[in-house]
Amino acid sequence: MTVSLRDACPECGAQHFKKNGHIHNGKQNHQCKECGRQFVLDATKRVIVEEQRTAVQRLLREKISLHGICRAMGVSIRWLMDFMVACFEAVPDHLHLQPVASPRDVILGCLEVEADELWSFVKAKTNKHWVWIAMDKQTRQIIAFHVGDRSHDGAKQLWTNIPAVYREQATFYTDQYAAYTDVIPAARHKAITKHARKTNHIERFNNTLRQRVSRLVRSTLAFSKKLENHIGAIRYFICHYNLTRTALLV
């Protein structure tokens, strides 16, 4: 942490300024009479070290609110929001999905996929956004996801996001929601009841998402206010989850 004392406007260098209320932490705010720039005289610059950044990256994958992370790590909400968005943007679209290990699985038709949808909301519970997820039944990796409405269009976009090798060769297990029937070829689609226990892995993962991503808790104050951050948080967790699954498969 470094502190710099100012005796002039940092924008234009003028020494004519006046008091102008207080900033969020209670410090006296000033405004330049020449250019209108607002500033404080004793500006504090907090340096976030690499260890803190790594810890924040881990906490972003846990069911902790953003303000909770700020309190635990001693960072500002403005810095955390910028850092969080940068982390979300750095996540690859391929979700760290490990390619099919053996061509034999493709040839013999051993590829199996479980698909399901998860209710969520952005900004208000009336603004529903369903999380469509597809999981490799053998490796437990998430092969694709989509956030949208619970309609034929949502199911179609999930199908589009699924890698081609699965769309062409895998058998898909879903619940009996009609939207799946419209987009998955009938020869490789098995719509089953929960008693058949063919979608228990994806349903367990849905529970993991709600336990680990605070934005997906049904009753929460940590809900997303922007759809892009909602999607980013889900993608960020899924990429980490796939990496842990990949380590177990090695």
Order of alpha helices (4+ residues) and beta strands (2+ residues): beta-beta-beta-beta-beta-alpha-alpha-alpha-alpha-beta-beta-beta-alpha-alpha-beta-alpha-beta-alpha-alpha
